[in-house]
Amino acid sequence: MGLFSLTQEIAIDLGTANTIIIHNDKIVIDEPSIVAIHKRTGKLMAVGHEAQRMLGRENPDIETIRPLRKGVIANFNAAEMMIRGLVAKARTKSSWFSTPSMKMVIGIPSGSTEVEIRAVRDSSEHAGGRDVYMIYEPMAAALGIGIDVLAPQGNMVVDIGGGTTEIAVISLGGIVSNKSIQVAGDDLTEDIKEHMSRVHNIKVGERTAEQIKINVGSALTELENPPEDFIVHGPNKMTALPMEVPVSYQEVSHCIEKSISKIEAAVLSALDQTPPELYADIVMNGIYLAGGGAMLRGLDKRLTDKIGIQFHIAEDPLLAVAKGTGVALKNIDAFSFLIR
């Protein structure tokens, strides 16, 4: 597409935790899905990384908002501001001229209702999208992983994002069976926050709990290459005096056990709904893990041992949906039947 094209084309992975924007096959934005708004004026103060740095440090005049919760828009106005702000950032980074029209392809959860889809579409149109298309995240993840989604063969994708876990069986360009549950990365973070408060009597915020998950998060109590304990600093709940608590991966494994078990149960439920011929294909091909949750230590091994089917982690799990959305954008005519 030329520099002076009247319509710019962008692909967006509108995630609960992070939003990724692709333009001309390049990732131009990969930032947290957070906005900071001035309470009195309603003016956008910051978006993405800048807003994340304000999280937990706001003064009474500033509110930080995550517009998406559990994979859907929870705050319509903030979502529109976020999309508009991140698209403006993308313009400056990729040096494209401000044009009155944009073609957008956006990844959405497979369990989205018509009302939720309408909310995403409206937010995107108000943020400058002329032609707005939607693609289900598991389908986008499959395209991003490199699966031939048009083949007469069953493939299962498990996309563990921030707000939802999307599980889908794909064959002949369609989703044969799917399961979408609102248990994902945010729930693991919340499990860790609750555990630190209950067991260690220490207050930790969302960002600290996220750091614990990244540094020592594990789905297994025994790992071949265990990480070192992560040192957490924070105030004692009772005395407000500073505390220092070492956290091991075994401890985190125990505290996120219930949430991981729910993801396991959802995968088994999706397999139960799968036609026998496609089930046989999945046993042969294995199951693909995508999304940030796929990076949890030991998760692939745990699921493989539990279910008896080999689980493969996507080459770049965090970017699988975004890359697939970009593939759909480039081949919008060929994949038109995949896009809403």
Secondary structure, DSSP 4 states (H G I P E B T S, - for coil): --TT-SEEEEEEEE-SSEEEEEETTEEEEEEES-EEEETTT--EEEETHHHHHHTT---TTEEEE--EETTEES-HHHHHHHHHHHHHHHHHHHT----SEEEEEEEE-TT--HHHHHHHHHHHHHTTEEEEEEEEHHHHHHHHHT--TTSSS-EEEEEE-SS-EEEEEEETTEEEEEEEES-SHHHHHHHHHHHHHHHH-B---HHHHHHHHHHH-BS-S--SSPPPPEEEEEEBTTT--EEEEEE-HHHHHHHTHHHHHHHHHHHHHHHHTS-HHHHHHHHHH-EEEESGGGGSBTHHHHHHHHHSS-EEE-SSGGGHHHHHHHHHHHTTTTTGGG--
